[in-house]
Amino acid sequence: MPNPTITNSSYSGEFAGKYLGAALLSAKTLDEGAVSILPNIKYKAAMKVGAFSDIVRSADCDFDDSTSTLTLTEKVLTPAELQVNLQICKKELHSDWEAAQMGFSAFDQLPPLFSDYVIARVAAEVANATETSIWSGSAGEGSFDGLVTLAAADTDVVDVVGTTITAGNVIDELAKVVDAIPSGVYGKEDLTIYISQHVAKKYIAAQAALGYRELYNVGQTEMNFQGIKLFATGGLGDNTILASQASNLFFGTGLLDDRNEVKVIDMADLDGSQNVRVVMRYTAGVQIGVGSDVVLYA
């Protein structure tokens, strides 16, 4: 098969959103719905957080709201503007694409065009970077403040002092997190304990030592601790745990915003090289709703 020629492609608006949506939402946390997703944010989203107090009073014949209060606070989610500027040689991916075309692909639906194949490979890297930023990111080059960064800066978040987690202490440390979960949150259907891959490995090892290895083999059952779902992600750093309702953690992006843009540029006609340039532009960011309903172990 000859070296492929790429028709210079420019995707914008809704069609670009499909490419970028595949890139961003392939991140494990988003793909499995472990947090709430707010799409189509043009610039920023203001989230109203309400707290009621004393809304029930003894009955009489009058309407009296003097004891009932609603306190509204506002959290703002402002997605960061991000981009991919990548140059690769067609020869570096051509052999993989050619083999895939011959039937050795692991993809359910193989992109028939080489330009789409290049985007698929880049999208996988974008998904990995997004997963890391969601949890451990900090505002700066190519990232945004992640949920752990926001939780550490929020004085309302319940903090649990952590230590180096091992197979010998992981159960006790997880129990500390559960004990710190506010009573109003404990028992909620979407309550989740988010753990790093390091903590997950130690937890499985601890279960194996207790004779429960078969029960906790990956693929046989969903991991949980004392009935609370455990969600393992590579985005969290070692010895880091965060407990919250999934509905209290938010990921925002433009996705279908008209500013989204994907370009694949074949440089062959411009400089005679076999280089391909890939350009993506998108937005992404996270926010915590009610800080006092979140537990951070770090």
Secondary structure as GFF3:
##gff-version 3
##sequence-region A 1 298
A	DSSP	beta_strand	9	12	.	.	.	ID=ss1
A	DSSP	alpha_helix	13	25	.	.	.	ID=ss2
A	DSSP	alpha_helix	28	31	.	.	.	ID=ss3
A	DSSP	beta_strand	36	38	.	.	.	ID=ss4
A	DSSP	beta_strand	45	53	.	.	.	ID=ss5
A	DSSP	beta_strand	69	77	.	.	.	ID=ss6
A	DSSP	beta_strand	80	89	.	.	.	ID=ss7
A	DSSP	alpha_helix	90	99	.	.	.	ID=ss8
A	DSSP	pi_helix	100	104	.	.	.	ID=ss9
A	DSSP	alpha_helix	114	136	.	.	.	ID=ss10
A	DSSP	alpha_helix	147	153	.	.	.	ID=ss11
A	DSSP	beta_strand	158	160	.	.	.	ID=ss12
A	DSSP	alpha_helix	170	180	.	.	.	ID=ss13
A	DSSP	beta_strand	191	196	.	.	.	ID=ss14
A	DSSP	alpha_helix	197	209	.	.	.	ID=ss15
A	DSSP	beta_strand	224	225	.	.	.	ID=ss16
A	DSSP	beta_strand	228	233	.	.	.	ID=ss17
A	DSSP	beta_strand	241	245	.	.	.	ID=ss18
A	DSSP	three_ten_helix	246	248	.	.	.	ID=ss19
A	DSSP	beta_strand	249	252	.	.	.	ID=ss20
A	DSSP	beta_strand	261	266	.	.	.	ID=ss21
A	DSSP	alpha_helix	268	271	.	.	.	ID=ss22
A	DSSP	beta_strand	275	288	.	.	.	ID=ss23
A	DSSP	three_ten_helix	291	293	.	.	.	ID=ss24
A	DSSP	beta_strand	295	297	.	.	.	ID=ss25
###
